[in-house]
Amino acid sequence: MAFNIISVVFISSLLVLQSPYFASSQSFIGVNYGQLADNLPAPAVTAQLLQSTTIGKVRLYDADVAIIKSLANTGRGIVIGVANGEIPGLASDPNVAGQWVGSNVLPFYPASKIEVVTVGNEVLTSQDEGLISQLLPAMQNVQNALNAAYLRGKVKVSTVHSMAVLGNSDPPSLTSFKSSYSDTMRALLQFQRATGSPLMINPYPFFAYKSDPRPETLAFCLFQPNAGRVDSASGIKYMNMFDAQVDAVRSALNSMGFKEIEIVVAETGWAYKGDPNEVGPSVDNAKAYNGNLINHLRSNVGTPLMPGKSVDTYIFALYDENLKPGPGSEHAFGLFKQDLSMTYDVGLLKSSQTPAPKTGVWCVPKPGVFDAQLQSNIDYVCGQGLDCSPIQAGGACYEPATKQAHAAYAMNLYYQNAGKNPWNCDFEKTATLSSTNPSYNGCTYPGGY
């Protein structure tokens, strides 16, 4: 498949989820807190929920005063939003911008840790030329109001784009912004470079899979074992869609001369249910995508073009929003239910970061899996930089020299290093968890606890 909707490399062997590091909130993991619902918990209750998680940032689509106040002294970074409909007023009158900052930022900062104001959401792709022309003046007026309140550099001003601002997307290394947006984008980025604000983008592998619903595409989108996709220009092999999408944005910025501007993923997620005719929504897929994404971020491996650091990423969404328009999937992105229980567990609760009970569990192939699939699993694991020397000639686990035995070692090695979550023992439905230690003679299988 061409990189037509664009992705981060999944080397989860660096994870140690039981580390005390994961007991606190993590600044690079955020969540979108939408309000298009009539059954949401009270803001104070939600603030308590967030305190029980490792989520470090919260993005609002507006500037809901009750929510901003409820997040005071929680240590969570906050992104507040200017709705598209407010842009004309802010653009036309600096006093309106001053009043907006005076009402939505100054009364709460710094107790409420407001870090970014997003002016508009996906404005460029709205096709509203009037709104597009007013976007930069509105951002400038909000920035000037923040400067006047001595918040220059403390609260940044940005806007959020859809991936549709990109033009060519195959390969990621040669991606650029669409020519129809280039002048506007350049002006926005010049402002953002001058003020140090990030480019905020909405990559969704979920939609990439909906446009190309093949099994290999699903594995690529869910950070699951797959053959990878090679960037024909750079030679980089991408192992997941998220990395390819993020690096495509990086390439577009670089090609326009804005290498220093950082990227923030303002939205990404996966629906856990949808209409009968929708491709992709399911609890298993949502759990795999969000869980593996979180593990990937925690690994700090970064992307091929931005290694060694995780991009700040806001997962969509904290709760389901039952009043959103569109297909059924639009109502089913929530990580938590309205009763505060988890829709599915992706390891975000602080309590889930405690050491697992000392019960031996290993990941092994299911009976009857063909050798070709087992070899594919071996190739995937050993291609991630994990130590496969024990199953190479002369290694302690080389004998018996069968695909079944070698795959069992490799698949378990991956599972033990990737976080020991059930979805880390999937391998396209060819693996299962076992309480029987497969170690033998001088061959010791890693982990188990």
C-alpha positions as CSV (number, residue, x, y, z in Angstrom):
1,M,0.0,0.0,0.0
2,A,1.2,3.5,-0.7
3,F,1.6,5.7,2.4
4,N,-1.7,7.5,1.4
5,I,-2.8,8.5,4.9
6,I,0.6,8.5,6.5
7,S,2.6,6.9,10.6
8,V,6.6,5.7,14.7
9,V,9.2,2.3,14.9
10,F,8.0,-0.1,17.5
11,I,11.0,-1.3,19.5
12,S,9.2,-2.2,22.7
13,S,12.1,-4.2,24.0
14,L,13.2,-1.0,25.8
15,L,10.1,-1.0,28.0
16,V,10.2,-2.0,31.7
17,L,6.6,-1.3,32.7
18,Q,7.3,-2.2,36.3
19,S,9.7,0.6,36.7
20,P,8.8,3.3,39.3
21,Y,9.0,5.8,36.4
22,F,5.6,4.6,35.2
23,A,4.0,5.2,38.5
24,S,3.8,9.0,37.8
25,S,2.1,10.9,35.1
26,Q,3.9,11.1,31.8
27,S,4.1,14.4,30.0
28,F,4.2,12.8,26.5
29,I,0.9,10.9,27.0
30,G,-2.2,13.1,26.8
31,V,-5.9,12.7,26.2
32,N,-8.6,14.6,24.4
33,Y,-11.5,15.6,26.6
34,G,-14.4,16.3,24.3
35,Q,-17.8,17.6,25.5
36,L,-20.2,16.6,22.8
37,A,-22.2,14.4,25.2
38,D,-25.1,14.7,27.6
39,N,-23.9,12.1,30.1
40,L,-20.4,13.0,31.1
41,P,-19.1,12.9,34.7
42,A,-18.7,16.1,36.6
43,P,-15.4,17.9,35.9
44,A,-14.2,17.4,39.5
45,V,-14.8,13.7,39.2
46,T,-12.9,13.5,36.0
47,A,-10.0,15.4,37.6
48,Q,-9.9,12.7,40.2
49,L,-9.9,10.0,37.5
50,L,-7.0,11.7,35.7
51,Q,-5.1,11.8,39.0
52,S,-5.3,8.0,39.1
53,T,-3.7,7.6,35.7
54,T,-0.3,8.2,34.1
55,I,-1.9,10.7,31.6
56,G,0.1,13.9,31.8
57,K,-1.8,16.3,29.6
58,V,-5.4,17.1,28.7
59,R,-6.6,18.7,25.5
60,L,-9.9,20.7,25.5
61,Y,-11.6,21.8,22.4
62,D,-12.9,24.9,24.1
63,A,-12.1,26.8,27.3
64,D,-14.6,25.2,29.6
65,V,-14.1,27.2,32.9
66,A,-15.4,24.4,35.1
67,I,-12.9,21.9,33.6
68,I,-10.0,24.3,33.7
69,K,-10.6,25.0,37.4
70,S,-11.0,21.3,38.2
71,L,-7.6,20.6,36.8
72,A,-5.9,23.2,39.0
73,N,-3.0,21.8,41.1
74,T,-3.2,18.4,39.4
75,G,0.1,18.9,37.6
76,R,-1.6,18.0,34.3
77,G,-0.7,20.2,31.3
78,I,-3.7,21.7,29.6
79,V,-4.4,22.7,26.1
80,I,-7.4,25.0,25.7
81,G,-9.1,25.8,22.4
82,V,-10.6,28.6,20.5
83,A,-13.6,27.4,18.5
84,N,-13.6,28.0,14.7
85,G,-16.6,30.3,15.1
86,E,-14.6,32.6,17.5
87,I,-11.8,33.2,15.0
88,P,-13.4,36.1,13.1
89,G,-13.9,38.2,16.2
90,L,-10.4,37.5,17.5
91,A,-8.9,38.3,14.1
92,S,-10.7,41.6,13.7
93,D,-10.3,43.2,17.1
94,P,-7.2,42.8,19.5
95,N,-9.5,43.8,22.4
96,V,-11.6,40.7,21.8
97,A,-8.4,38.6,22.1
98,G,-7.5,40.5,25.2
99,Q,-10.9,39.8,26.7
100,W,-10.6,36.1,25.7
101,V,-7.3,35.7,27.4
102,G,-8.5,37.7,30.4
103,S,-11.5,35.3,30.8
104,N,-10.0,32.0,29.9
105,V,-6.4,32.0,30.9
106,L,-5.5,34.7,33.5
107,P,-7.9,33.7,36.3
108,F,-6.6,30.1,36.3
109,Y,-2.9,30.2,35.4
110,P,-0.6,29.0,36.8
111,A,-2.6,26.8,39.2
112,S,-4.2,25.3,36.1
113,K,-1.2,24.4,34.0
114,I,-2.3,25.9,30.6
115,E,0.4,25.3,28.1
116,V,-1.1,25.9,24.7
117,V,-4.0,27.7,23.2
118,T,-5.2,26.2,19.9
119,V,-6.9,28.7,17.7
120,G,-9.3,26.7,15.5
121,N,-9.4,23.0,14.6
122,E,-8.6,21.8,11.1
123,V,-9.3,25.2,9.6
124,L,-7.2,24.9,6.5
125,T,-9.1,21.8,5.3
126,S,-12.5,23.4,6.1
127,Q,-12.4,25.0,2.6
128,D,-13.7,28.2,4.3
129,E,-11.5,30.8,2.6
130,G,-12.7,33.6,4.9
131,L,-11.9,31.6,8.0
132,I,-8.5,30.5,6.6
133,S,-7.5,34.1,5.9
134,Q,-8.4,35.1,9.5
135,L,-6.6,32.3,11.2
136,L,-3.1,33.9,11.4
137,P,-4.4,37.3,12.5
138,A,-6.4,35.6,15.3
139,M,-3.4,33.7,16.4
140,Q,-1.3,36.8,16.4
141,N,-3.8,38.7,18.5
142,V,-4.1,35.9,21.0
143,Q,-0.3,35.8,21.2
144,N,-0.1,39.6,21.7
145,A,-2.7,39.4,24.5
146,L,-0.6,36.7,26.2
147,N,2.5,38.8,25.8
148,A,0.7,41.7,27.4
149,A,-0.1,39.5,30.4
150,Y,3.6,38.5,30.7
151,L,2.9,35.0,29.5
152,R,5.2,35.1,26.4
153,G,6.9,31.8,26.1
154,K,4.8,30.3,28.9
155,V,1.6,29.7,27.0
156,K,2.0,29.0,23.4
157,V,-0.4,29.6,20.5
158,S,-1.0,27.0,17.8
159,T,-3.7,25.6,15.6
160,V,-4.6,22.0,14.8
161,H,-4.4,20.4,11.3
162,S,-5.7,17.3,9.7
163,M,-3.4,15.0,7.7
164,A,-5.1,16.3,4.6
165,V,-2.8,19.4,4.7
166,L,-0.2,17.0,3.3
167,G,0.2,16.5,-0.5
168,N,2.2,13.6,-1.7
169,S,2.6,11.0,1.0
170,D,4.5,8.2,-0.7
171,P,7.2,7.9,0.4
172,P,7.2,9.7,3.8
173,S,10.6,11.1,3.3
174,L,9.5,13.1,0.3
175,T,6.2,14.4,1.7
176,S,5.3,18.1,1.4
177,F,2.4,20.3,2.2
178,K,-0.3,20.6,-0.5
179,S,0.6,23.4,-2.9
180,S,-2.8,25.0,-2.3
181,Y,-2.0,25.4,1.4
182,S,1.7,26.2,1.1
183,D,1.5,30.1,1.3
184,T,-0.8,30.0,4.3
185,M,1.1,27.2,5.9
186,R,4.4,29.0,5.5
187,A,3.0,32.2,7.1
188,L,1.6,30.2,10.0
189,L,4.9,28.3,10.5
190,Q,6.9,31.6,10.4
191,F,4.7,32.8,13.3
192,Q,5.1,29.5,15.1
193,R,8.9,29.5,14.7
194,A,9.1,33.0,16.0
195,T,7.0,32.1,19.1
196,G,8.3,28.6,19.7
197,S,4.9,26.9,19.3
198,P,4.5,23.3,17.9
199,L,2.8,22.1,14.8
200,M,-0.2,20.1,16.0
201,I,-1.5,17.4,13.7
202,N,-4.2,14.6,13.7
203,P,-2.8,11.3,12.4
204,Y,-5.2,8.4,12.4
205,P,-4.0,4.9,11.3
206,F,-7.6,4.0,12.0
207,F,-8.7,5.8,8.8
208,A,-5.7,4.5,6.9
209,Y,-6.9,0.9,7.6
210,K,-10.5,1.8,6.6
211,S,-9.2,2.9,3.2
212,D,-7.2,-0.3,2.8
213,P,-8.7,-3.1,4.9
214,R,-6.2,-5.8,4.3
215,P,-4.8,-8.0,7.1
216,E,-1.2,-6.8,6.5
217,T,-2.4,-3.2,6.7
218,L,-4.2,-3.8,10.0
219,A,-1.0,-5.3,11.5
220,F,1.0,-2.3,10.3
221,C,-1.6,0.1,11.8
222,L,-1.8,-1.8,15.1
223,F,2.0,-2.0,15.8
224,Q,1.7,-5.8,15.4
225,P,4.2,-8.1,13.7
226,N,4.3,-7.3,10.0
227,A,6.8,-7.3,7.1
228,G,7.2,-3.5,7.3
229,R,7.1,-1.0,4.5
230,V,10.2,0.5,3.0
231,D,10.5,4.2,2.1
232,S,11.7,4.0,-1.5
233,A,13.6,7.2,-1.2
234,S,15.3,6.9,2.2
235,G,15.5,3.1,2.5
236,I,14.0,3.4,6.0
237,K,11.8,0.4,6.8
238,Y,8.7,1.5,8.8
239,M,7.1,-1.1,11.1
240,N,3.9,0.9,11.9
241,M,1.7,3.5,10.3
242,F,1.9,6.0,13.2
243,D,5.7,6.4,12.7
244,A,5.3,6.8,8.9
245,Q,2.6,9.4,9.4
246,V,4.5,11.4,12.0
247,D,7.7,11.3,9.9
248,A,5.8,12.4,6.8
249,V,4.8,15.6,8.7
250,R,8.5,15.9,9.8
251,S,9.5,15.7,6.1
252,A,6.9,18.3,5.1
253,L,8.2,20.7,7.8
254,N,11.8,20.1,6.8
255,S,11.1,20.6,3.1
256,M,9.7,24.0,3.8
257,G,12.6,25.0,6.0
258,F,11.1,24.6,9.5
259,K,13.3,21.8,10.9
260,E,13.3,23.4,14.4
261,I,9.5,23.3,14.8
262,E,8.4,20.5,17.0
263,I,5.4,18.2,16.2
264,V,2.6,17.4,18.6
265,V,0.0,14.7,17.9
266,A,-3.2,16.5,18.8
267,E,-5.4,13.5,18.1
268,T,-5.0,9.8,17.4
269,G,-7.1,6.9,18.5
270,W,-9.1,3.8,17.4
271,A,-12.9,3.2,17.7
272,Y,-13.9,0.2,19.7
273,K,-17.3,-0.2,17.9
274,G,-19.1,1.2,15.0
275,D,-21.9,0.6,12.5
276,P,-22.2,-2.9,10.9
277,N,-20.8,-1.6,7.6
278,E,-17.7,0.0,9.1
279,V,-14.3,-1.6,8.8
280,G,-11.9,-1.6,11.7
281,P,-13.8,-0.8,14.9
282,S,-13.5,-3.4,17.6
283,V,-12.4,-3.7,21.2
284,D,-9.5,-5.9,20.2
285,N,-8.3,-3.4,17.6
286,A,-8.7,-0.4,19.8
287,K,-6.9,-2.1,22.7
288,A,-4.1,-3.2,20.5
289,Y,-3.7,0.3,18.8
290,N,-3.8,2.4,22.0
291,G,-2.0,-0.1,24.1
292,N,0.9,-0.6,21.7
293,L,1.0,3.2,21.0
294,I,1.4,3.9,24.7
295,N,4.1,1.3,24.9
296,H,5.8,2.8,21.9
297,L,5.7,6.2,23.5
298,R,7.0,4.9,26.8
299,S,10.0,3.3,25.0
300,N,11.2,6.8,24.0
301,V,12.6,5.2,20.8
302,G,11.0,8.0,18.8
303,T,10.5,7.7,15.0
304,P,13.2,7.0,12.4
305,L,13.5,10.7,11.5
306,M,13.2,11.8,15.2
307,P,14.9,9.1,17.2
308,G,15.4,9.1,21.0
309,K,12.4,11.1,22.0
310,S,8.6,10.5,22.1
311,V,6.3,13.0,20.4
312,D,3.7,14.5,22.7
313,T,0.6,12.5,21.8
314,Y,-3.0,13.2,22.8
315,I,-5.2,10.0,22.5
316,F,-8.7,10.4,21.4
317,A,-10.6,10.3,23.6
318,L,-11.2,10.3,27.4
319,Y,-14.9,9.5,27.1
320,D,-17.4,8.5,24.4
321,E,-19.4,11.5,23.0
322,N,-22.9,10.4,22.3
323,L,-23.9,13.7,20.6
324,K,-21.2,13.6,17.9
325,P,-22.5,13.5,14.3
326,G,-21.3,10.9,11.8
327,P,-21.1,7.1,11.8
328,G,-21.4,4.9,14.9
329,S,-17.6,4.8,15.4
330,E,-17.6,8.6,16.1
331,H,-19.4,7.8,19.4
332,A,-17.0,5.0,20.5
333,F,-13.4,6.2,21.0
334,G,-13.6,6.6,24.8
335,L,-10.9,5.0,27.0
336,F,-13.2,5.3,30.0
337,K,-16.9,4.9,30.5
338,Q,-19.2,7.4,32.2
339,D,-19.1,5.3,35.3
340,L,-15.3,5.8,35.3
341,S,-14.5,2.1,34.5
342,M,-12.1,1.4,31.7
343,T,-13.6,0.5,28.3
344,Y,-10.5,-1.7,28.0
345,D,-7.2,-1.7,29.8
346,V,-4.2,-0.2,28.1
347,G,-2.1,0.2,31.2
348,L,-2.9,3.9,31.9
349,L,-4.0,3.4,35.6
350,K,-1.2,3.9,38.1
351,S,-2.5,0.8,39.9
352,S,-1.9,-1.2,36.7
353,Q,1.8,-0.3,36.7
354,T,2.6,-2.3,39.8
355,P,4.5,-5.5,39.5
356,A,2.5,-8.4,38.1
357,P,1.7,-11.4,40.4
358,K,4.5,-14.0,40.4
359,T,2.6,-16.4,38.2
360,G,4.6,-17.9,35.3
361,V,3.3,-16.9,31.9
362,W,5.0,-17.5,28.5
363,C,4.0,-16.7,24.9
364,V,4.2,-19.7,22.6
365,P,2.8,-20.6,19.1
366,K,-0.6,-22.2,18.8
367,P,-0.6,-25.8,17.6
368,G,-0.8,-26.3,13.9
369,V,0.7,-22.9,12.7
370,F,2.4,-23.3,9.4
371,D,6.2,-23.0,9.2
372,A,6.0,-20.0,6.9
373,Q,4.1,-18.0,9.5
374,L,6.4,-19.1,12.3
375,Q,9.4,-18.0,10.2
376,S,7.7,-14.6,9.7
377,N,7.2,-14.3,13.4
378,I,10.9,-15.1,14.0
379,D,12.0,-12.6,11.4
380,Y,9.8,-9.8,12.9
381,V,11.1,-10.3,16.5
382,C,14.7,-10.7,15.5
383,G,14.4,-7.6,13.3
384,Q,13.5,-5.5,16.3
385,G,17.0,-5.6,17.8
386,L,16.1,-8.3,20.4
387,D,18.8,-10.9,21.2
388,C,18.0,-13.9,19.1
389,S,21.5,-15.4,19.4
390,P,20.3,-18.4,21.6
391,I,18.3,-19.7,18.6
392,Q,21.1,-19.2,16.1
393,A,23.6,-22.0,15.3
394,G,25.6,-22.8,18.4
395,G,23.2,-21.1,20.7
396,A,21.7,-22.7,23.8
397,C,18.3,-22.9,22.3
398,Y,19.2,-23.8,18.7
399,E,18.4,-27.5,19.2
400,P,15.9,-28.8,18.3
401,A,16.4,-26.8,15.0
402,T,12.6,-26.6,14.2
403,K,10.5,-23.6,13.3
404,Q,8.2,-24.4,16.2
405,A,11.0,-24.4,18.8
406,H,12.7,-21.3,17.4
407,A,9.5,-19.4,17.0
408,A,8.4,-20.2,20.6
409,Y,11.7,-18.7,21.9
410,A,11.4,-15.6,19.7
411,M,7.7,-15.0,20.3
412,N,8.2,-15.3,24.1
413,L,11.2,-13.0,23.9
414,Y,9.1,-10.3,22.3
415,Y,6.2,-10.8,24.7
416,Q,8.4,-10.5,27.8
417,N,10.1,-7.3,26.5
418,A,7.0,-5.6,25.1
419,G,5.1,-5.1,28.3
420,K,3.6,-8.6,29.0
421,N,0.2,-7.5,27.8
422,P,-2.1,-10.0,26.2
423,W,-2.0,-8.1,22.9
424,N,1.8,-8.5,22.9
425,C,1.2,-12.2,22.4
426,D,-0.9,-12.1,19.3
427,F,1.2,-12.5,16.2
428,E,-1.8,-12.4,13.9
429,K,-3.7,-14.9,16.0
430,T,-0.9,-17.5,15.9
431,A,0.2,-17.2,19.5
432,T,-1.2,-18.0,22.9
433,L,-0.2,-17.5,26.6
434,S,0.8,-20.6,28.6
435,S,1.5,-21.2,32.2
436,T,3.9,-24.1,31.4
437,N,7.5,-23.0,31.3
438,P,8.9,-24.1,27.9
439,S,12.5,-24.0,29.1
440,Y,14.5,-27.2,28.7
441,N,18.0,-28.5,29.5
442,G,20.4,-25.5,29.0
443,C,17.8,-23.4,27.2
444,T,16.1,-20.9,29.5
445,Y,13.2,-18.9,28.2
446,P,13.3,-15.3,29.4
447,G,10.7,-13.9,31.8
448,G,7.7,-15.8,33.0
449,Y,6.9,-13.5,35.8
